[in-house]
């Protein structure tokens, strides 16, 4: 069975950094693009970043460009989200997800294109 497990969240001061990890099992990780989404209280879940199978193509939410970096290690079945210069508005539960389109060569920001989800990890940013 497919399992995605996020870790690395926590409380951080504004301007600080956090690195999230998501370990996948029960699937062929290297065949799938991966995404990070976030959901703040009272808001819809939104796309944050995604990376294709090989890491060749990456896309970010405009508000995190230059601050967040997505990467992956296909040998470790892990996708990362390095978050720098954090702002209070970045506070949310962060989720990783697998693109449902096997062998996809482009990036989707549509939440409907993501099939398997982790349980989420909370990131709290104090001002």
C-alpha positions in Angstrom: 0.0 0.0 0.0 1.1 3.5 -0.8 2.4 5.5 2.1 3.8 9.1 2.2 5.3 10.3 5.5 6.2 13.9 5.9 8.5 15.2 8.6 10.5 18.3 9.5 7.8 20.8 10.4 7.7 22.8 13.6 7.8 26.2 15.1 10.2 28.7 13.5 10.8 32.4 13.8 10.0 34.7 10.8 13.1 34.8 8.6 14.1 31.3 9.7 14.4 28.1 7.7 12.9 24.6 7.8 13.5 21.5 5.7 10.6 19.2 5.1 11.0 15.6 4.0 8.5 13.2 2.5 9.4 9.5 2.3 7.3 7.4 -0.1 6.8 3.7 0.0 4.6 1.2 -1.8 5.1 2.7 -5.2 7.8 3.3 -7.9 8.9 6.7 -6.7 11.1 7.4 -9.7 8.1 7.1 -12.1 6.2 9.9 -10.5 6.3 13.7 -10.3 5.9 14.9 -6.7 4.3 18.0 -5.3 4.1 19.9 -2.1 0.9 21.6 -1.1 -0.2 23.6 2.0 -3.3 24.4 3.8 -3.8 27.2 6.3 -6.7 27.4 8.7 -9.9 28.4 6.9 -8.2 28.3 3.5 -8.2 25.9 0.6 -5.2 23.6 0.0 -2.9 25.3 -2.4 0.0 24.3 -4.6 3.4 25.2 -3.4 6.0 23.3 -5.5 6.4 20.3 -7.7 9.2 18.4 -9.4 9.2 16.0 -12.3 10.6 12.5 -12.0 14.1 13.3 -12.9 14.1 16.7 -11.3 14.5 18.4 -14.7 11.4 20.5 -14.4 10.3 22.4 -11.3 7.6 24.9 -10.6 6.8 27.1 -7.6 4.0 29.1 -6.3 4.9 32.7 -7.1 5.0 33.8 -3.5 7.6 31.2 -2.5 9.9 31.6 -5.5 13.4 32.4 -4.4 12.7 31.3 -0.9 11.7 27.6 -1.2 13.5 24.8 -3.0 12.1 21.5 -3.9 14.4 18.5 -4.6 14.2 14.8 -4.7 16.4 11.7 -4.1 15.1 8.8 -6.1 17.4 6.4 -4.3 15.9 7.3 -1.0 12.3 7.7 -2.3 12.3 11.1 -0.7 11.2 14.6 -1.8 12.3 17.6 0.1 11.2 21.2 0.5 13.8 23.6 1.8 12.0 26.7 3.1 14.1 29.8 3.8 13.2 33.3 4.8 9.9 32.1 6.2 7.1 34.5 6.7 4.0 34.3 9.0 1.9 33.8 5.9 3.8 30.6 5.2 2.3 29.0 8.3 0.2 26.0 7.3 0.0 22.2 7.2 2.3 21.1 4.4 1.4 17.9 2.4 3.4 16.0 -0.1 1.6 14.2 -2.9 2.2 12.0 -5.9 1.1 13.0 -9.4 -1.4 10.5 -10.6 0.0 10.7 -14.1 2.7 8.1 -14.3 5.7 9.2 -16.4 4.4 12.7 -16.6 7.0 15.1 -18.1 5.3 18.3 -17.2 4.3 19.9 -13.9 0.7 20.1 -12.8 -0.4 22.7 -10.2 -4.0 21.2 -10.2 -4.7 19.5 -7.0 -6.9 17.0 -8.9 -3.8 15.6 -10.6 -2.4 14.4 -7.3 -3.5 11.0 -6.1 -1.7 9.9 -2.9 -1.2 12.3 0.0 0.7 12.3 3.2 -0.7 13.1 6.6 0.8 16.5 6.6 3.3 18.3 8.8 2.6 21.6 10.6 4.8 24.6 10.0 4.2 27.5 12.4 6.0 30.8 11.8 6.2 33.3 14.7 6.5 37.0 14.0 
